[in-house]
Amino acid sequence: MAGDMSDPTPTLLRHRLLWFLGVGTVVFCVDITVLHLLTGPGGLSPFTARLVSLPIAASLGWMLHRKVTFADRQHRRITVQWPHYLMINVVSGTANYAIYVGLIGLFPWLREHLVLAVIPAAATGTLINFVSGNFWVFR
């Protein structure tokens, strides 16, 4: 029963969610740093730079989630797990990128404050990744 104190599932899920958000914070910081370096000193457009920063962040997220967030689970072989993670990231990355591009299109002033466009985009991607990671990729 879900409310039963002897059932470790709610506690484990909360614990896993906290680790997921902690790892996500690290990944977010890497994502923003790469984006900033590519758009500033690198001279790339915010759209092209995001197409580079997003896969870097996703790869780091997979490695950290495998080692930290879902460390208590028996892992499938990397050759099986990595393609599943990539499939999920196509979905979450598409949503993430579409929100990012849409916000910049709607609010051109965000070109000067890219982090404000990344926050809601990354939050959407994080939600998709947590649900699918917890129930499919890292099961």
C-alpha positions in Angstrom: 0.0 0.0 0.0 1.4 3.4 -1.0 0.9 5.2 2.4 2.3 2.2 4.4 5.5 3.2 6.3 6.9 -0.3 5.7 6.8 0.3 1.9 10.2 1.8 0.9 9.0 2.8 -2.6 7.9 6.4 -1.8 11.1 7.0 0.2 13.2 5.5 -2.5 11.4 7.5 -5.2 11.9 10.7 -3.3 15.6 9.9 -2.7 16.1 9.1 -6.4 14.3 12.3 -7.4 16.6 14.4 -5.2 19.7 12.7 -6.7 18.2 13.2 -10.2 17.7 16.9 -9.5 21.2 17.2 -8.0 22.7 15.6 -11.1 20.4 17.7 -13.3 21.8 20.8 -11.6 25.4 19.8 -12.5 24.3 19.0 -16.0 22.4 22.3 -16.3 25.5 24.2 -15.3 27.7 22.4 -17.9 25.0 23.0 -20.5 24.9 26.7 -19.8 28.7 27.0 -19.6 29.1 25.3 -23.0 26.3 27.5 -24.5 27.9 30.6 -23.1 31.3 29.8 -24.4 30.0 28.9 -27.9 27.9 32.0 -28.2 30.4 34.4 -26.7 34.0 33.6 -27.5 33.0 30.9 -30.0 30.8 33.3 -32.0 28.1 30.7 -32.8 24.4 31.6 -33.0 22.3 30.6 -30.0 20.6 28.0 -32.1 23.7 26.3 -33.4 25.4 26.5 -30.0 22.4 24.8 -28.4 22.6 21.9 -30.8 26.2 21.4 -29.4 25.5 22.0 -25.7 22.5 19.8 -25.5 24.1 16.5 -26.5 27.1 17.2 -24.3 24.8 17.8 -21.4 22.7 14.7 -22.2 25.8 12.5 -22.3 27.1 13.8 -19.0 23.6 13.2 -17.5 23.5 9.6 -18.6 26.9 8.9 -17.1 26.1 10.6 -13.8 22.6 9.1 -13.5 24.0 5.6 -14.2 26.7 6.0 -11.5 24.8 8.1 -8.9 21.0 8.4 -9.3 20.3 4.8 -10.3 23.4 3.3 -8.7 21.3 0.9 -6.6 19.8 -0.8 -9.7 21.3 -3.7 -11.7 22.3 -2.1 -14.9 21.8 -3.5 -18.4 24.9 -3.6 -20.6 25.9 -0.1 -21.9 25.3 -1.3 -25.4 21.6 -1.8 -24.5 21.1 1.0 -22.1 22.9 3.8 -24.1 20.6 3.4 -27.1 17.5 3.5 -24.9 18.8 6.6 -23.2 19.5 8.2 -26.7 15.9 7.4 -27.8 14.5 9.2 -24.7 16.9 12.1 -25.3 15.6 12.5 -28.8 12.2 13.0 -27.3 13.3 15.2 -24.4 15.9 17.0 -26.5 13.3 17.8 -29.2 10.9 19.2 -26.6 13.8 21.1 -24.9 15.1 22.6 -28.1 11.6 23.5 -29.4 10.8 25.4 -26.2 14.2 27.1 -26.3 13.8 28.2 -29.9 10.1 29.1 -29.4 10.9 31.3 -26.4 13.7 33.1 -28.2 11.3 33.6 -31.2 8.5 35.0 -29.1 10.8 37.1 -26.9 13.8 38.3 -28.9 15.3 40.0 -25.8 16.1 36.4 -24.6 19.0 36.4 -27.0 20.8 38.5 -24.4 19.7 36.2 -21.5 19.9 32.7 -22.9 19.8 31.1 -19.5 16.2 32.3 -19.1 15.2 30.4 -22.3 17.1 27.3 -21.2 15.4 27.1 -17.7 11.9 26.1 -18.8 13.3 24.1 -21.7 15.6 22.1 -19.4 12.8 21.6 -16.8 10.6 20.0 -19.5 13.4 17.8 -20.6 14.2 16.9 -17.0 10.7 15.7 -16.3 10.6 13.6 -19.5 14.0 12.1 -18.6 13.2 11.3 -15.0 10.0 9.5 -15.8 11.4 7.5 -18.7 14.8 7.0 -16.9 13.1 5.7 -13.8 10.6 3.4 -15.5 12.5 2.3 -18.7 16.1 3.2 -19.2 17.5 2.5 -15.7 15.1 -0.2 -14.6 
